Amino acid sequence: MKMRKGMVILALMAVASCGEDQKEKDEKDGVTESGATRSKSMSSSSSKREKSLTRSERILRAEQMTTTASGLKYQVLQEGSGEHPTLLSNVKVHYVGRLMDGTVFDSSYDRGEPAVFGLHQVIKGWGEGVQLMKPGGKWRFVIPPELAYGERGAGEQIPGDSTLEFEVELLSIEE
């Protein structure tokens, strides 16, 4: 009986300490006992931390990114359906390409018409990522330099060793 009573006390202590851990977490996050969020003092220090992060750090932290064996990071924004394209496929896509600071260097949306590419004709990360998609899908890619333009960069718009971000909408596979 004494052992059972001791186990009950330990269990209650564990439950109580979990509540304390949550209370500490809530205090850090600025949540009051009523569940409301404290405004000024807590949120301003939180926003200062957020502002100190680079755009790329915010993307990689805030978004649910999956990383392939090659180092390509992707996030499914909208699922597609049907068959996947292959490396030998031509695809019709809408896309926007950005440097990690947010600078747009290319956009089919800005041109007002989708682009058609052979997946064997594009940078490795782009070809790899689009092969994972299905028509109707829209994905975000974060492509490291070794799967993009590497040390050489591309013209004046993409410096060497640049990590690139693309949002790609696969409209169709053109055979």
VOKOLRO-721138 format. One record per atom (N, C-alpha, C): atom name; y, x, z negated. Coordinates in steps of 0.05 Angstrom, whole numbers, plus 5000, padded with zeros to 4 digits. Each point is the difference from the previous one (the first is absolute). Example, Ala and Ser with C-alpha at 12.3 -4.5 7.8 and 13.67 -1.06 7.14 Angstrom:
REM VOKOLRO-721138
  atom  north  east    up
     N   4886  5264  4844
    CA   5024  4982  5000
     C   5024  5018  5000
     N   5021  4993  5014
    CA   5024  5016  4999
     C   5022  4985  4986
END
This chain:
REM VOKOLRO-721138
  atom  north  east    up
     N   4976  5017  5000
    CA   5024  4983  5000
     C   5025  5017  5000
     N   5000  5022  4984
    CA   5023  5018  4999
     C   5005  5013  5027
     N   4978  5007  5014
    CA   5004  5013  5026
     C   5012  4981  5020
     N   4991  4975  5000
    CA   5010  4979  5018
     C   5030  4996  4994
     N   5007  4998  4975
    CA   5028  4997  4992
     C   5017  5023  5010
     N   4989  5025  4997
    CA   5014  5024  5010
     C   5005  4999  5030
     N   4979  4990  5015
    CA   5003  4999  5029
     C   5021  4979  5008
     N   5001  4978  4986
    CA   5020  4979  5005
     C   5028  5012  4995
     N   5003  5015  4979
    CA   5026  5012  4994
     C   5008  5020  5022
     N   4981  5017  5009
    CA   5006  5018  5022
     C   5007  4986  5025
     N   4986  4978  5006
    CA   5007  4984  5024
     C   5028  4989  4998
     N   5007  4989  4977
    CA   5027  4989  4996
     C   5021  5021  5003
     N   4994  5024  4989
    CA   5019  5022  5002
     C   5004  5008  5029
     N   4978  5001  5016
    CA   5002  5007  5028
     C   5017  4979  5015
     N   4995  4975  4995
    CA   5016  4979  5012
     C   5029  5002  4993
     N   5006  5005  4975
    CA   5028  5003  4991
     C   5013  5024  5013
     N   4986  5022  5003
    CA   5012  5023  5012
     C   5005  4996  5030
     N   4983  4984  5013
    CA   5005  4993  5028
     C   5026  4984  5002
     N   5004  4982  4982
    CA   5025  4985  4999
     C   5024  5019  4997
     N   4997  5020  4983
    CA   5022  5019  4996
     C   5005  5016  5025
     N   4978  5008  5014
    CA   5003  5015  5025
     C   5016  4983  5020
     N   4993  4974  5002
    CA   5014  4983  5019
     C   5029  4997  4992
     N   5005  4998  4973
    CA   5027  4997  4991
     C   5017  5025  5007
     N   4988  5024  4997
    CA   5014  5024  5007
     C   5005  5001  5030
     N   4980  4992  5017
    CA   5003  4999  5029
     C   5023  4980  5007
     N   4999  4977  4988
    CA   5021  4980  5005
     C   5027  5010  4993
     N   5003  5015  4977
    CA   5025  5011  4992
     C   5010  5020  5021
     N   4981  5017  5010
    CA   5008  5019  5021
     C   5009  4986  5025
     N   4986  4978  5007
    CA   5007  4985  5024
     C   5023  4981  4996
     N   5011  4997  4976
    CA   5022  4983  4995
     C   4994  4971  4996
     N   4975  4994  4992
    CA   4992  4972  4996
     C   5002  4994  4970
     N   5013  4978  4994
    CA   5003  4991  4972
     C   4976  4984  4992
     N   4999  4993  4974
    CA   4977  4984  4990
     C   4998  4973  5014
     N   5022  4989  5009
    CA   5000  4974  5014
     C   4990  5003  5028
     N   4996  5025  5009
    CA   4991  5005  5028
     C   5023  5005  5019
     N   5024  4996  4991
    CA   5024  5004  5017
     C   5005  5030  5002
     N   5012  5008  5021
    CA   5007  5028  5004
     C   5027  5006  4990
     N   5002  5022  4984
    CA   5027  5008  4991
     C   5015  5010  5024
     N   5025  4995  5001
    CA   5015  5007  5024
     C   5012  5027  4999
     N   5024  5004  4994
    CA   5016  5023  5005
     C   4988  5027  4992
     N   4996  5005  4974
    CA   4993  5027  4992
     C   4973  5009  5012
     N   4979  4984  4999
    CA   4974  5008  5010
     C   5000  5001  5030
     N   5011  4980  5013
    CA   4999  4999  5029
     C   5017  5022  5012
     N   5022  5007  4988
    CA   5016  5021  5012
     C   4986  5027  4999
     N   4985  5006  4978
    CA   4986  5025  5000
     C   4977  5000  5019
     N   4987  4976  5004
    CA   4979  4997  5019
     C   5010  5004  5028
     N   5023  4987  5006
    CA   5011  5003  5027
     C   5010  5028  5006
     N   5009  5015  4979
    CA   5008  5028  5004
     C   4975  5016  5008
     N   4977  4995  4986
    CA   4976  5014  5008
     C   4992  4993  5028
     N   5002  4974  5007
    CA   4992  4992  5027
     C   5018  5013  5021
     N   5026  5001  4995
    CA   5019  5012  5019
     C   4995  5030  5003
     N   4989  5013  4979
    CA   4995  5029  5003
     C   4975  5006  5017
     N   4984  4979  5005
    CA   4977  5004  5018
     C   5010  5000  5029
     N   4987  5016  5016
    CA   5006  4999  5029
     C   4989  4975  5012
     N   5009  4993  5023
    CA   4990  4976  5014
     C   4970  5002  5004
     N   4991  5024  5008
    CA   4971  5003  5004
     C   4984  4997  4974
     N   5010  5009  4978
    CA   4987  4996  4974
     C   4999  4971  4993
     N   5021  4985  5005
    CA   5000  4971  4995
     C   4979  4986  5017
     N   4999  5007  5026
    CA   4980  4988  5018
     C   4972  5005  4989
     N   4994  5025  4995
    CA   4973  5007  4992
     C   4993  4989  4972
     N   5019  4997  4982
    CA   4995  4988  4974
     C   4998  4970  5001
     N   5018  4988  5013
    CA   5003  4971  4999
     C   4979  4986  5018
     N   4992  5012  5021
    CA   4982  4987  5019
     C   4971  5008  4994
     N   4982  4983  5007
    CA   4972  5005  4998
     C   4991  5015  5024
     N   4999  5027  4998
    CA   4993  5017  5023
     C   4971  5010  4996
     N   4986  5000  5023
    CA   4973  5012  5001
     C   5002  5026  5015
     N   4985  5020  4992
    CA   5001  5026  5013
     C   4973  5005  5013
     N   5001  5008  5025
    CA   4976  5007  5015
     C   4992  5029  4994
     N   4977  5009  5008
    CA   4991  5027  4996
     C   5019  5021  5012
     N   5013  4992  5022
    CA   5018  5019  5014
     C   5027  5003  4986
     N   5007  4980  4982
    CA   5026  5001  4987
     C   5019  4978  5009
     N   4992  4984  5020
    CA   5017  4978  5009
     C   5000  4979  4977
     N   5024  4990  4994
    CA   5002  4978  4980
     C   5008  4975  5016
     N   4987  4978  4991
    CA   5007  4974  5013
     C   4999  4978  4981
     N   5015  4979  5008
    CA   5001  4975  4984
     C   4998  4977  5020
     N   4982  4981  4995
    CA   4997  4977  5017
     C   5022  4979  4991
     N   5018  4994  5018
    CA   5021  4981  4995
     C   4991  4972  5009
     N   4985  4999  5022
    CA   4989  4975  5010
     C   4974  5007  5014
     N   4979  4986  4993
    CA   4973  5004  5013
     C   5001  4989  5028
     N   4985  5013  5018
    CA   4996  4990  5027
     C   4971  4989  5002
     N   4992  4994  5025
    CA   4973  4991  5004
     C   4990  5010  5027
     N   4974  5001  5003
    CA   4989  5009  5025
     C   4989  5028  4998
     N   4999  5013  5023
    CA   4989  5027  5002
     C   5021  5022  4993
     N   4990  5022  4991
    CA   5017  5024  4995
     C   5003  5014  5027
     N   5024  5012  5006
    CA   5002  5017  5023
     C   4985  5026  4995
     N   4994  5014  5022
    CA   4988  5027  4997
     C   5020  5021  5009
     N   4993  5025  4997
    CA   5018  5021  5008
     C   5007  4999  5030
     N   4982  4988  5016
    CA   5005  4998  5029
     C   5014  4975  5008
     N   5007  4983  4980
    CA   5013  4974  5006
     C   5030  5004  5005
     N   5011  4982  5016
    CA   5029  4997  5003
     C   5007  4976  4983
     N   5021  5003  4985
    CA   5008  4978  4982
     C   5029  4992  5005
     N   5006  4974  4996
    CA   5027  4990  5002
     C   5009  4996  4971
     N   5022  5012  4993
    CA   5009  5000  4972
     C   5030  4996  4998
     N   5009  4989  4978
    CA   5027  5002  4991
     C   5000  5019  4976
     N   5020  5017  4998
    CA   5000  5020  4978
     C   5028  5009  4994
     N   5003  5011  4976
    CA   5024  5015  4993
     C   4991  5025  4986
     N   5012  5023  5009
    CA   4993  5026  4988
     C   5024  5010  4984
     N   4995  5010  4976
    CA   5021  5010  4983
     C   4993  5026  4988
     N   5021  5016  4994
    CA   4996  5023  4983
     C   4998  4990  4972
     N   4991  5015  4981
    CA   4996  4990  4973
     C   5026  4994  4986
     N   5022  5009  5010
    CA   5026  4993  4988
     C   5010  4973  5010
     N   4984  4987  5018
    CA   5008  4974  5011
     C   5013  5001  5027
     N   5006  5023  5011
    CA   5012  5003  5026
     C   4980  4991  5022
     N   5008  4979  5015
    CA   4984  4990  5022
     C   5003  5020  5024
     N   4977  5009  5010
    CA   5001  5018  5023
     C   4989  4987  5026
     N   4986  4977  4997
    CA   4990  4986  5023
     C   4993  4971  4992
     N   5005  4981  5017
    CA   4993  4972  4994
     C   4997  4984  5025
     N   4977  4989  5004
    CA   4996  4981  5023
     C   5016  4974  4995
     N   5003  4993  4975
    CA   5016  4976  4993
     C   5029  5004  5010
     N   5011  5024  4995
    CA   5028  5004  5009
     C   5002  5000  5030
     N   4979  5008  5014
    CA   5000  5000  5030
     C   4996  4971  5010
     N   4990  4982  4983
    CA   4996  4973  5008
     C   4974  4994  5015
     N   4982  5020  5001
    CA   4974  4995  5014
     C   4979  5018  4988
     N   4975  4989  4998
    CA   4978  5016  4989
     C   4994  5024  5018
     N   4986  5019  4989
    CA   4992  5024  5015
     C   4970  4999  5004
     N   4991  5013  5022
    CA   4971  5004  5005
     C   4994  5029  4999
     N   4980  5008  4984
    CA   4993  5028  4997
     C   4969  5002  5003
     N   4992  5023  5010
    CA   4972  5008  4998
     C   4997  5014  4973
     N   4981  4993  4983
    CA   4998  5012  4974
     C   4993  5029  5001
     N   4990  5010  5022
    CA   4995  5028  5003
     C   5025  5016  5008
     N   5022  4985  5004
    CA   5025  5013  5009
     C   5021  5002  4978
     N   4994  4991  4976
    CA   5019  4999  4978
     C   4993  5020  4978
     N   5017  5004  4980
    CA   4994  5018  4979
     C   4974  4991  4985
     N   4986  5020  4988
    CA   4974  4994  4988
     C   5001  4978  4980
     N   5019  5000  4982
    CA   5001  4980  4979
     C   5005  4972  5010
     N   5016  4998  5021
    CA   5005  4974  5012
     C   4975  4989  5013
     N   4987  5017  5016
    CA   4975  4992  5013
     C   4978  4993  4980
     N   4998  5015  4979
    CA   4980  4995  4979
     C   5006  4973  4986
     N   5025  4995  4993
    CA   5007  4976  4986
     C   4997  4975  5017
     N   5008  5001  5025
    CA   4998  4976  5017
     C   4971  4993  5006
     N   4982  5020  5000
    CA   4972  4994  5004
     C   4988  4984  4977
     N   5013  5001  4977
    CA   4991  4984  4976
     C   5009  4971  5002
     N   5020  4995  5016
    CA   5012  4973  5002
     C   4984  4982  5019
     N   5007  4974  4998
    CA   4990  4980  5019
     C   5025  4985  5011
     N   4998  4989  5025
    CA   5023  4986  5011
     C   5010  4979  4981
     N   5027  4998  4999
    CA   5013  4981  4982
     C   5007  5013  4973
     N   4989  5024  4995
    CA   5006  5013  4974
     C   5026  5015  5000
     N   5011  5004  4977
    CA   5024  5015  4996
     C   4996  5019  4977
     N   5002  5025  5004
    CA   4994  5021  4980
     C   5023  5019  4997
     N   5001  5013  4977
    CA   5019  5022  4995
     C   4984  5025  4998
     N   5008  5021  5014
    CA   4987  5026  4999
     C   5020  5021  4988
     N   4990  5017  4984
    CA   5015  5024  4992
     C   4984  5023  5010
     N   5011  5015  5019
    CA   4985  5020  5014
     C   5011  5028  4992
     N   4982  5016  4989
    CA   5009  5027  4992
     C   5004  5018  5024
     N   5016  5021  4997
    CA   5007  5017  5023
     C   4976  5010  5017
     N   4978  5007  4986
    CA   4977  5010  5015
     C   4987  4979  5018
     N   5006  4975  4996
    CA   4990  4978  5017
     C   5022  4989  5018
     N   5024  5013  4998
    CA   5023  4991  5016
     C   5008  5023  5019
     N   5024  5011  4996
    CA   5009  5021  5018
     C   4999  5028  4988
     N   4990  5002  4976
    CA   4997  5026  4987
     C   5026  5015  4997
     N   4997  5027  5002
    CA   5023  5017  4996
     C   5021  4998  5023
     N   4991  4993  5024
    CA   5018  4999  5023
     C   5019  4977  5000
     N   4993  4978  4987
    CA   5017  4976  5001
     C   5000  4988  5028
     N   5019  4982  5005
    CA   5002  4987  5027
     C   5029  4996  5006
     N   5011  5017  5017
    CA   5028  4998  5008
     C   5018  5004  4976
     N   5024  4988  5002
    CA   5019  5002  4979
     C   4997  4979  4979
     N   4985  4979  5006
    CA   4998  4977  4981
     C   4979  5005  4979
     N   4979  5015  5005
    CA   4979  5004  4980
     C   4997  5029  4994
     N   5010  5009  4977
    CA   4999  5028  4993
     C   4971  5009  4995
     N   4995  5025  5002
    CA   4973  5011  4994
     C   4991  4993  4972
     N   4974  4998  4996
    CA   4988  4994  4974
     C   5009  4973  4989
     N   5006  4981  5017
    CA   5008  4973  4991
     C   4976  4982  4995
     N   5001  4986  4978
    CA   4982  4978  4995
     C   5014  4975  5012
     N   4984  4984  5014
    CA   5011  4977  5015
     C   4990  4974  4989
     N   5016  4980  5001
    CA   4991  4973  4992
     C   5003  4982  5025
     N   4979  4985  5005
    CA   5000  4980  5022
     C   4991  4973  4990
     N   5013  4979  5010
    CA   4990  4973  4997
     C   4991  4993  5028
     N   4975  4993  5003
    CA   4988  4994  5026
     C   4988  4972  5000
     N   5007  4985  5021
    CA   4988  4974  5004
     C   4983  5002  5026
     N   4974  4998  4997
    CA   4982  5001  5023
     C   4999  4973  5014
     N   5012  4998  5023
    CA   5002  4974  5014
     C   4974  4995  5016
     N   4990  5020  5014
    CA   4976  4996  5015
     C   4988  5027  5008
     N   4975  4999  5008
    CA   4986  5023  5011
     C   5000  4996  5031
     N   5011  5018  5014
    CA   5003  4998  5029
     C   4978  5017  5013
     N   4981  4987  5014
    CA   4978  5015  5013
     C   5005  5004  5029
END
